[in-house]
């Protein structure tokens, strides 16, 4: 780091001096990275093997830094050594030596862009010549191929050299992690060049899935890989492959749905639902842009999908009744409900507006689920639906009905006592914040008890769980700007805003963790910006009682705190900046919230910490 920080002339002198030393360092590092003999390694304890793994990771990190010094020369050096090793038939070499050199390539390729290296084609050509007779060597071969997935995307002609090795390794349970992760990388980076290999990849993947060679997490990765792969095929080929791929699981799920619930078939149901959700996570037949920087608008498709129904929607419509049947027996089980919601949530995130044909029936099912047994996963899925579809005229009615229903049910939970359901409270506050951000018109409905929701938010600010408090602060931060354009919100703030100020002050005064001070500062700043005259009165009245918000805070500290919060000139200064430059205004707003947290709020926090 120090050498690379020098000016170019001085840097060149140091590089000339130290280049030979660094090449020697690479030799030493790769020697130390070599595995011991098979017999010795087998005698190591699990702790010793883990320590060696960590030591190799440290070596990998060091090689990355050395590459910054030596550049392409390092790759050439490693390639020359590996080439001599594999082409020298007279002198036998140990697999450990070969593995260490490959590990060097892998370490660099995983973190450095090697797409322009002229030795990678030669390396890809050498890999099939390696005599893979050891699990550790095979693992490193797989990880090296995976590290070169982006290069393979730019040089698809080389796929035929390495893909057979990956598919062969897929059937070895000892290579589960390395082979599946490598196939996933290849399918993600090279999917548009894989159609000629698709039939073989799907067949091998189906075989290992049916034989249950891999653990659950690797099965999920494999389904994600297949989702990437199928995305690049014509729609009719996607549907054909989907039919052959998931039909065995649908048939198994039908049998499980008829059985009496028990722990064994529960695990099988969750596994099947997990496979489907991971497949639909990556199966996207059109490209999409990232969502807006502030998250106020959902992402949009960069290219329109092909005409006709989306394959994922086709499959979901076919299995919808079966999923409802599973839910009818497992609605009491949060894990099964969560697995069901995950299928639709991941599909919505991937398909975006292409999910539209299912909005109405999914909204109805979600409402029935949540009305019967409220669970956080249903609220999270509702939030995704609101995010994508609330602003669309055609889908607003079912989204509005669903939003009002889950809000009403959650309010009844608050009436009964919400402390036993912090996950539901957290998800509910996130849903309300999302609705305010995407479609504040939802709060104009006479069927929605805006005042009750506001009071639930005040109660939620006092929860001990930090994520719940953060979500609630976000709800109030989204709510306050709409005091000017949503009359029901304006009324409830005018009537009960003092309760919000009191709750925030209680949190600042010691009722909440110091890690939440930024969130409380955002709420105070939003009050200052949108309800300044009311805030002046509320602060004075709230801080008047002795001992509030803490007996350790003096009257002088309270007065100082109020003065700092009510510095209207600072707000006017920020408004002027925002009008001139919204981007700069965002930065200043953030800095102001930090100042509020660590300076303006310090009299309370410091007094409490003492």
C-alpha positions in Angstrom: 0.0 0.0 0.0 2.8 2.4 0.9 4.7 1.8 -2.3 1.6 2.1 -4.5 0.8 5.4 -2.8 4.1 7.0 -4.1 4.3 9.2 -7.1 4.8 7.3 -10.4 8.6 8.0 -10.7 9.3 7.0 -7.1 7.0 4.1 -7.4 8.9 2.8 -10.5 12.2 2.8 -8.6 10.8 0.8 -5.7 9.0 -1.7 -8.0 12.3 -2.3 -9.8 14.0 -3.0 -6.5 11.2 -5.1 -4.9 9.8 -7.0 -7.9 12.2 -10.0 -7.4 11.5 -10.1 -3.7 7.8 -10.2 -4.3 8.2 -13.1 -6.8 10.1 -14.9 -4.1 7.3 -14.1 -1.6 4.8 -15.7 -4.0 6.9 -18.9 -4.1 7.0 -19.0 -0.3 3.3 -18.3 0.1 2.3 -21.0 -2.4 4.6 -23.5 -0.7 3.0 -22.8 2.6 -0.5 -23.1 1.1 0.2 -26.7 0.0 -1.8 -29.4 1.6 0.3 -32.0 3.6 0.3 -35.6 2.5 -3.0 -37.4 2.5 -2.0 -39.5 5.5 -1.0 -36.5 7.6 -4.1 -34.5 6.6 -6.3 -37.4 7.6 -4.8 -37.4 11.0 -5.6 -33.7 11.7 -8.4 -32.7 14.0 -11.3 -30.6 12.7 -9.9 -27.6 14.5 -6.5 -28.0 12.8 -8.1 -28.3 9.4 -10.1 -25.2 10.1 -7.0 -23.3 11.1 -5.3 -24.4 7.9 -8.2 -23.2 5.9 -8.1 -19.8 7.5 -4.4 -19.6 7.0 -4.9 -20.3 3.3 -7.5 -17.5 3.1 -4.9 -15.1 4.6 -2.5 -16.3 1.9 -5.1 -15.7 -0.7 -5.7 -12.1 0.5 -1.9 -11.5 0.4 -1.6 -12.8 -3.1 -4.3 -10.3 -4.2 -2.2 -7.4 -2.8 0.9 -8.8 -4.4 -0.9 -8.8 -7.8 -1.4 -5.1 -7.3 2.4 -4.8 -7.4 3.3 -7.4 -10.0 0.2 -7.2 -12.3 0.0 -9.5 -15.3 3.6 -10.8 -14.7 2.3 -12.7 -11.7 -0.3 -14.6 -13.7 2.3 -15.3 -16.4 4.7 -16.6 -13.8 2.0 -18.9 -12.3 0.9 -20.1 -15.7 4.5 -21.0 -16.8 5.0 -23.0 -13.6 1.7 -24.8 -14.0 2.4 -25.5 -17.7 5.8 -27.0 -16.9 4.3 -29.1 -14.1 1.6 -30.6 -16.3 3.6 -31.1 -19.4 6.7 -32.7 -17.8 6.1 -36.4 -18.2 9.6 -37.4 -17.0 9.4 -36.1 -13.5 6.2 -37.0 -11.5 4.7 -34.2 -9.4 2.5 -34.2 -6.4 -1.1 -33.1 -6.6 -0.3 -30.6 -3.8 2.0 -28.6 -6.0 -0.6 -28.4 -8.8 -3.3 -27.5 -6.3 -1.3 -24.7 -4.8 -0.6 -23.1 -8.2 -4.3 -23.3 -9.1 -5.2 -21.8 -5.7 -3.0 -18.9 -6.6 -4.9 -18.3 -9.9 -8.2 -18.7 -8.0 -7.2 -16.2 -5.3 -6.4 -13.5 -7.9 -9.3 -14.3 -10.3 -11.9 -14.1 -7.6 -11.2 -10.5 -6.8 -9.3 -9.0 -9.7 -10.6 -8.5 -13.3 -8.5 -10.9 -15.3 -10.6 -10.6 -18.5 -7.7 -9.0 -20.4 -5.1 -11.5 -19.3 -3.5 -13.3 -22.2 -2.7 -16.4 -20.1 -6.3 -17.4 -19.2 -7.0 -19.2 -22.5 -3.9 -21.3 -21.8 -5.0 -22.0 -18.3 -8.4 -23.1 -19.5 -6.7 -25.4 -21.9 -4.5 -26.9 -19.1 -7.3 -27.6 -16.7 -8.6 -30.7 -18.6 -5.1 -32.1 -18.5 -5.0 -32.2 -14.7 -5.1 -35.7 -13.2 -7.9 -35.0 -10.6 -7.4 -37.9 -8.1 -8.0 -36.0 -4.9 -11.0 -34.1 -3.4 -8.9 -31.1 -2.4 -7.5 -30.7 -5.9 -10.9 -31.2 -7.5 -12.4 -28.6 -5.2 -9.8 -26.1 -6.2 -10.3 -26.9 -9.9 -14.0 -26.2 -9.5 -13.5 -22.9 -7.6 -10.9 -21.8 -10.2 -13.4 -22.4 -13.0 -16.1 -20.6 -11.1 -13.7 -17.6 -10.6 -13.3 -17.4 -14.3 -17.0 -17.4 -15.1 -17.0 -13.8 -16.2 -14.0 -14.5 -18.5 -15.9 -17.5 -20.0 -18.9 -15.2 -20.7 -16.6 -13.1 -22.9 -15.0 -16.3 -24.5 -17.9 -18.7 -24.7 -16.0 -21.0 -27.1 -14.0 -22.2 -24.1 -17.1 -23.4 -22.3 -16.9 -26.8 -23.9 -13.5 -27.4 -22.3 -14.6 -26.9 -18.7 -18.4 -27.6 -18.6 -18.1 -31.4 -18.8 -15.7 -31.3 -15.7 -18.3 -29.3 -13.7 -21.2 -31.6 -14.7 -19.1 -34.7 -13.8 -18.2 -33.2 -10.4 -21.9 -32.4 -9.8 -22.5 -36.1 -9.1 -19.8 -36.2 -6.3 -21.2 -35.4 -2.9 -17.7 -34.5 -1.7 -17.6 -31.7 -4.3 -21.1 -30.5 -3.5 -20.3 -26.9 -2.6 -17.6 -26.2 -5.2 -19.4 -27.9 -8.1 -22.8 -26.4 -7.5 -21.5 -22.9 -6.8 -19.4 -23.0 -10.0 -22.3 -24.2 -12.1 -24.4 -21.4 -10.7 -21.8 -18.8 -11.6 -21.5 -20.2 -15.1 -25.2 -20.2 -15.6 -25.5 -16.6 -14.3 -22.7 -15.1 -16.3 -22.9 -17.2 -19.5 -26.6 -18.0 -19.7 -27.0 -16.6 -23.2 -24.2 -18.9 -24.5 -25.5 -22.0 -22.8 -28.6 -23.0 -24.8 -26.6 -25.7 -26.8 -25.7 -27.3 -23.4 -29.0 -26.7 -21.7 -30.5 -30.2 -22.3 -27.4 -31.9 -20.8 -27.2 -29.4 -17.8 -30.9 -29.9 -17.0 -30.6 -33.7 -17.3 -27.6 -34.0 -15.0 -29.1 -31.6 -12.5 -32.4 -33.5 -12.4 -30.5 -36.7 -11.8 -28.5 -35.4 -8.8 -31.6 -33.8 -7.4 -33.6 -37.0 -7.6 -30.8 -39.0 -6.1 -30.6 -36.4 -3.3 -26.8 -36.2 -3.5 -26.6 -32.7 -2.2 -27.6 -31.0 1.1 -30.6 -28.6 1.1 -28.6 -25.4 0.6 -26.8 -26.8 -2.4 -30.1 -28.0 -3.9 -31.4 -24.4 -3.6 -28.3 -23.1 -5.3 -28.8 -25.7 -8.1 -32.3 -24.5 -8.7 -31.1 -20.9 -8.9 -28.5 -22.1 -11.5 -31.3 -23.7 -13.5 -33.4 -20.6 -13.3 -30.6 -18.6 -14.8 -30.1 -21.2 -17.5 -33.8 -21.4 -18.5 -34.1 -17.6 -18.7 -32.2 -17.5 -21.9 -34.2 -20.2 -23.7 -37.3 -19.7 -25.9 -40.6 -19.7 -23.9 -41.7 -23.0 -25.3 -38.4 -24.6 -24.3 -38.7 -23.1 -20.8 -42.1 -24.5 -20.3 -41.0 -27.9 -21.5 -38.0 -28.0 -19.2 -40.1 -26.7 -16.3 -42.6 -29.4 -16.8 -40.0 -32.2 -16.7 -38.1 -30.5 -13.9 -40.8 -29.8 -11.4 -43.5 -32.4 -12.2 -41.9 -35.0 -9.8 -42.0 -32.4 -7.0 -45.6 -31.3 -7.7 -46.6 -35.0 -7.6 -44.8 -35.5 -4.3 -46.4 -32.3 -3.0 -49.9 -33.6 -3.9 -49.3 -36.7 -1.9 -48.0 -34.8 1.1 -51.0 -32.4 1.0 -53.3 -35.4 1.5 -51.3 -36.7 4.5 -51.9 -35.9 8.1 -49.4 -33.2 9.2 -46.3 -34.5 11.0 -42.7 -33.3 11.4 -41.5 -35.6 8.6 -43.8 -34.4 5.8 -43.4 -30.8 7.0 -39.7 -30.9 6.2 -40.5 -32.4 2.8 -43.1 -29.7 2.0 -40.7 -26.9 3.0 -38.0 -28.4 0.9 -40.2 -28.6 -2.2 -41.5 -25.1 -1.7 -37.9 -23.9 -1.2 -36.9 -25.5 -4.5 -39.7 -23.8 -6.4 -39.0 -20.4 -4.8 -35.3 -20.5 -5.6 -36.0 -21.5 -9.2 -38.4 -18.6 -9.6 -35.9 -16.2 -8.0 -33.7 -16.3 -11.0 -36.0 -17.4 -13.8 -36.5 -14.0 -15.6 -37.1 -13.9 -19.4 -36.6 -10.1 -19.6 -33.9 -7.8 -18.2 -34.7 -5.2 -15.6 -33.2 -1.9 -14.5 -32.4 -1.2 -10.9 -35.1 0.6 -8.9 -35.0 4.3 -8.2 -32.3 5.5 -5.9 -34.7 6.3 -3.0 -36.8 3.2 -3.5 -39.9 5.3 -4.1 -40.5 3.5 -7.4 -40.2 -0.2 -8.2 -37.6 -1.4 -10.8 -38.7 -1.5 -14.4 -37.9 -3.9 -17.2 -35.2 -2.6 -19.5 -36.4 -4.8 -22.3 -40.0 -6.1 -22.8 -40.7 -9.8 -22.2 -41.5 -12.0 -25.2 -45.2 -12.0 -26.1 -47.5 -14.5 -24.4 -47.8 -15.6 -20.7 -44.8 -15.6 -18.5 -43.6 -19.2 -17.8 -43.4 -18.6 -14.0 -47.0 -17.2 -14.0 -48.1 -20.2 -16.0 -46.6 -22.6 -13.4 -47.9 -20.7 -10.4 -51.4 -20.6 -11.8 -51.3 -24.4 -12.3 -50.1 -25.1 -8.8 -52.1 -22.3 -7.1 -54.9 -24.6 -6.0 -52.4 -27.2 -4.6 -50.6 -24.5 -2.6 -54.0 -23.4 -1.2 -54.6 -27.0 -0.2 -51.3 -27.3 1.6 -52.0 -24.0 3.4 -55.4 -25.3 4.6 -53.6 -28.0 6.6 -50.5 -26.1 7.6 -51.8 -22.6 8.3 -50.9 -22.9 12.0 -47.2 -23.6 11.1 -45.3 -20.4 10.5 -42.4 -22.1 8.7 -44.7 -23.6 6.1 -46.6 -20.3 5.7 -43.3 -18.5 5.3 -42.2 -21.0 2.6 -45.4 -20.5 0.7 -45.1 -16.7 0.9 -41.4 -16.9 -0.2 -42.5 -18.5 -3.6 -44.7 -15.5 -4.4 -42.5 -12.9 -2.9 -39.5 -14.0 -4.9 -41.6 -14.3 -8.0 -43.0 -10.7 -7.5 -39.5 -9.4 -7.0 -38.2 -11.1 -10.2 -41.2 -10.7 -12.5 -42.3 -7.2 -11.3 -45.3 -6.1 -13.5 -45.2 -9.4 -15.4 -46.8 -10.9 -12.2 -49.9 -8.8 -12.8 -52.2 -11.7 -13.9 -52.0 -13.2 -10.4 -52.5 -10.0 -8.3 -56.2 -10.5 -7.7 -56.1 -14.1 -6.7 -53.0 -13.8 -4.6 -54.5 -10.7 -2.8 -57.6 -12.8 -2.0 -55.5 -15.7 -0.7 -53.3 -13.4 1.4 -56.3 -11.8 3.0 -57.8 -15.2 3.9 -54.5 -16.4 5.3 -53.9 -13.3 7.4 -57.5 -13.2 8.7 -57.3 -16.8 9.9 -53.8 -16.7 11.5 -51.8 -13.5 11.2 -48.1 -14.0 10.4 -45.3 -11.7 9.5 -44.4 -13.4 6.2 -47.9 -12.5 4.9 -47.3 -8.9 5.7 -44.0 -8.9 4.0 -45.5 -10.3 0.8 -48.3 -7.7 1.1 -45.6 -5.0 1.3 -44.1 -6.3 -2.0 -47.5 -6.2 -3.6 -48.0 -2.6 -2.5 -44.6 -1.6 -3.7 -45.1 -3.0 -7.2 -48.8 -2.7 -7.9 -50.4 0.0 -5.6 -49.9 2.8 -8.2 -51.5 0.8 -11.1 -55.1 1.7 -11.7 -56.1 -1.8 -12.7 -54.7 -3.4 -9.6 -55.5 -0.7 -7.0 -58.8 -2.2 -5.9 -57.5 -5.6 -4.8 -54.4 -4.0 -3.3 -56.5 -1.5 -1.4 -58.8 -4.2 -0.1 -55.9 -6.3 1.0 -54.2 -3.4 2.7 -57.3 -2.4 4.6 -57.9 -6.0 5.7 -54.5 -6.7 7.0 -54.4 -3.3 8.7 -57.8 -4.1 10.4 -56.6 -7.5 11.6 -53.3 -6.1 12.9 -55.1 -3.4 14.8 -57.1 -6.2 16.6 -53.7 -7.7 17.6 -52.7 -4.4 19.1 -55.9 -4.3 21.1 -55.2 -7.8 22.5 -51.6 -7.1 23.3 -48.8 -6.9 20.7 -45.8 -7.8 22.9 -46.0 -11.4 21.9 -45.8 -10.6 18.2 -42.8 -8.3 17.6 -42.2 -9.8 14.2 -45.7 -8.9 13.1 -45.4 -5.4 14.5 -42.1 -4.9 12.7 -43.5 -6.1 9.4 -46.7 -4.1 9.9 -44.8 -0.8 10.4 -42.7 -1.6 7.3 -45.9 -2.1 5.3 -47.4 1.2 6.5 -44.2 3.0 5.6 -44.2 1.4 2.1 -47.8 2.4 1.6 -47.1 6.0 2.5 -44.2 6.1 0.1 -45.8 4.4 -2.8 -49.5 5.3 -2.5 -50.6 7.7 0.2 -54.1 7.7 -1.3 -54.6 4.4 0.6 -54.9 6.5 3.7 -57.8 8.5 2.3 -60.1 5.5 2.7 -62.9 5.8 5.3 -62.4 2.1 6.0 -58.9 2.7 7.3 -58.5 3.8 10.9 -55.6 6.2 10.5 -55.8 7.3 14.1 -55.5 3.8 15.4 -52.5 3.0 13.2 -50.8 6.2 14.4 -51.3 5.1 18.0 -50.0 1.6 17.2 -46.9 3.4 15.9 -46.4 5.3 19.1 -46.8 2.1 21.1 -44.3 0.4 18.8 -41.6 3.1 19.4 -41.4 1.7 23.0 -40.7 -1.9 21.9 -37.3 -3.3 23.1 -36.5 -4.8 19.7 -34.4 -2.4 17.7 -35.6 -3.5 14.2 -39.2 -2.8 15.2 -38.3 0.7 16.5 -36.4 1.4 13.3 -39.3 0.4 11.1 -41.7 2.5 13.2 -39.4 5.6 12.9 -39.4 5.0 9.2 -43.3 5.0 9.3 -43.4 8.3 11.0 -40.7 9.8 8.8 -42.8 8.8 5.7 -46.1 10.0 7.4 -45.2 13.5 8.4 -44.5 14.9 4.9 -48.1 14.0 3.9 -49.7 16.2 6.5 -50.2 18.8 3.8 -51.8 16.5 1.2 -53.6 13.8 3.1 -56.3 15.3 5.4 -56.8 12.3 7.6 -53.1 12.2 8.4 -53.0 15.9 9.0 -55.9 15.6 11.5 -54.3 12.8 13.5 -50.9 14.6 13.7 -52.6 17.8 14.9 -54.6 15.9 17.5 -52.0 13.4 18.7 -48.6 14.7 17.5 -47.7 15.5 21.1 -47.8 11.8 22.0 -45.3 11.1 19.2 -43.0 13.8 20.6 -43.3 12.3 24.1 -42.5 8.8 22.8 -39.5 10.0 20.8 -38.2 12.0 23.9 -38.6 8.9 26.1 -36.5 6.9 23.7 -33.8 9.6 23.5 -33.9 10.0 27.3 -32.8 6.4 27.9 -35.8 4.3 26.9 -34.1 3.0 23.7 -30.6 1.9 22.7 -28.1 4.5 21.6 -27.9 2.8 18.3 -31.4 4.1 17.5 -30.6 7.8 18.0 -30.2 8.4 14.3 -33.7 7.2 13.7 -35.2 9.3 16.4 -33.3 12.3 15.0 -34.9 11.7 11.6 -38.4 11.8 13.2 -37.6 15.1 15.1 -36.2 16.6 11.9 -39.3 15.6 10.0 -41.5 17.2 12.7 -39.3 20.3 12.5 -39.7 20.5 8.8 -43.4 19.8 8.4 -45.0 20.7 11.8 -42.7 23.4 13.1 -45.2 25.6 14.9 -46.9 22.6 16.5 -43.5 21.1 17.5 -42.6 24.3 19.4 -45.7 23.9 21.6 -45.3 20.1 21.9 -41.7 20.3 23.0 -42.4 22.9 25.6 -45.3 20.9 27.1 -43.6 17.5 26.9 -40.5 18.7 28.6 -42.2 20.6 31.3 -42.9 17.8 33.8 -40.0 17.2 36.2 -38.1 14.0 35.7 -39.3 13.6 32.1 -37.8 12.0 30.1 -35.3 11.1 32.7 -34.6 12.2 36.3 -31.0 12.6 35.4 -31.6 15.4 32.9 -31.6 19.0 34.2 -34.0 21.8 33.2 -31.1 23.6 31.6 -30.3 20.6 29.4 -33.9 20.4 28.4 -33.9 24.1 27.3 -30.7 23.7 25.4 -32.1 20.6 23.6 -35.3 22.4 22.6 -33.4 25.4 21.3 -31.1 23.2 19.2 -34.0 21.3 17.7 -36.0 24.4 17.0 -33.2 26.2 15.1 -35.4 27.1 12.2 -32.6 28.9 10.4 -30.8 25.6 9.9 -33.9 24.2 8.3 -34.3 27.2 6.1 -30.7 26.9 5.1 -31.3 23.3 4.1 -34.4 24.1 2.2 -32.5 26.7 0.1 -29.9 24.1 -0.7 -32.5 21.5 -1.6 -34.2 23.9 -4.0 -30.9 24.6 -5.7 -29.5 21.1 -5.7 -31.6 18.1 -4.6 -28.5 15.9 -4.6 -26.5 18.2 -2.3 -29.6 18.7 -0.2 -29.8 15.0 0.5 -26.2 15.0 1.7 -26.9 18.1 4.0 -30.1 16.5 5.3 -28.2 13.4 6.2 -25.4 15.4 7.9 -28.0 17.4 9.8 -29.6 14.1 11.1 -26.2 13.0 12.3 -25.6 16.3 14.1 -29.0 15.9 15.7 -28.0 12.5 16.9 -24.6 13.2 18.3 -24.8 16.9 19.3 -28.4 18.0 19.7 -29.4 14.8 21.5 -26.2 14.5 23.5 -27.6 16.3 26.7 -30.1 13.5 27.1 -27.9 10.6 26.1 -24.9 11.8 28.1 -27.0 12.5 31.2 -28.5 9.0 30.9 -25.1 7.3 30.4 -23.7 9.0 33.5 
